[in-house]
Amino acid sequence: MNMSRSRWLALVLLLALSPGTAVAHDAAEATLDDPAVKADTAWVLGCSALVLMMTAPGLALFYGGLVRKKNVLSVLMQCAALTGLMSVLWVVCGYSFAFGSNVLGGFIGGFDYVLLGGVLPEWVDGEQVVPPPMEGGLPRMVHMVFQLMFFIITPALICGAFAERMKFSAMCVFSILWGLLVYCPLAHWVWSNDGWLSGANPDATFQLLDFAGGAVVHLSSGVAALVCCLVLGPRVGFGREAMPPHNLTYTAIGAALLWVGWFGFNAGSALGVNALAVNAFVTTHLAGATGLLGWMAIEWIKEGRPTVLGACTGAVAGLACITPACGSVTPLSGLLIGLLAGIACFLMCTTVKNRLGYDDSLDVFGVHGTSGVLGLLLAGVLSSPAVTGDPAFNGLIHGGTSQMVAQLVGLLATTALAVVGTLVLLLAIRATIGLRVDPDGEREGLDLDQHGEEGYIFL
């Protein structure tokens, strides 16, 4: 009996002390020695690895299987090169431009974290000074590396639009400049503490709901992809020659890796082990599931049979569409969002694309651009205070008309910057080093023309 009473007393004390533990975790003096900070750090580092997996090997295989076999290595090389290029650029200045204090009237971040100043541990007066925690009690270095993975995958997504025809050198220059002049300002607007569209900025007139990158990643890359298609023009033989995917097995494996990695992408954006991460995780999975089913169903009805390519593309559409909303809508709303994404993206990638006649090689605009628009708008409609914990972020169904205005403003601002920035960069590169490989090199394939290698050697 005495032992039983002791256990009950211990339980009561534990419950009584729990709020104090939470306060200590959120306090400014929290350090990596705190168990809660350790848990959040471990979670976000693991999610960082999952997001990196989305680019290589996930996106590399997904895109690699969709191109013709003479171009498979060029796609793998683009993903590999961007992993290296964007990582170095982020450390040198990208993180600072995205999350530093306002400069140029808030258009972009300043030089606070150039070369990881204020991010790395320092040795001062004989003792180590640990950088202050970021959101959710994270060390700033953890936040930096998590956001780095988004910086890698966003320009990699655009590569699918100009696959099989852009010069490798032009791709490198374009991606570097686009990352600095388009991505970094967008990330600053939407995710920094003083961004003019940031939900973390109480002084922002428009607080955009973009939990994990509907505007910053998917809409920006999708719009940029469309501009690339129009400026570069179609591939040689487009509309006259068959250009089927050469290896749908690669694409299916890549889609599966993307789906798994998306849990790091979305749930990791909660920046901690908390209820918001759980909601984002579950909502993300359900949206991917109904995105797959939506595409499969409409394809089955219209074409008479479902395809592996359709199922994979539908899943990606659902996952992309839920990205801005996974931190503000319920899992049941996620089911609806994914279903609408699968159907809308199917129509965009088939009916609309065919009627307009542009050559978006791997349907970047049709999937990511469409999903970005739809996801941002549906976040403004379906956002629930039961998830956000804040009635200021109510969707239209909960009477939040002002939130829908913020979503529209964010959508238009993202589109404008992506269009103007992408167009200016492409025209400048075309006037200097050129954008496209020559027609003979394109017919030969970018693997041999740009890299002197072949993906397949048949003896």
Buried (B, 14 or more C-beta within 10 A) or exposed (E): EEEEEEEEEEEEEEEEEEEEEEEBBEEEEBEBEBEBBBBBBEBBBEBBBBBBBBBBBBBBBBBBBBBBBBBBBBBBBBBBBBBEBBBEBBBEBBBBBBBBBBBEEBBBBBEBBBEBEEBEEEEEEEEEEBBBBBBBBBBBBBBBBBBBBBBBBBBBBBBBBBBBBBBBEBBBBBBBBBBBBBBBBBBBBBBBBBBBBBBEBEEBEBBBBBBBBBBBBBBBBBBBBBBBBBBBBBBBEBEEEEBEBBBBEBBBBBBBBBBEBBBBBBBBBBBBBBEBBEBBBBBBBBBBBBBBBBBBBBBEEEEEEBBBBBBBBBBBBBBBBBBBBBBBBBBEBBBBBBBBBBBBBBBBBBEBBEEEEBBBBBBBBBBBBBBBBBBBBBBBBBBBBEBBEEEEBBBBEBEBEBBBEBBBBBBEBBBEBBBEBBBBBBEEBBEEEEBBBEEEBBEBBBBBBBBEEBBEEEE
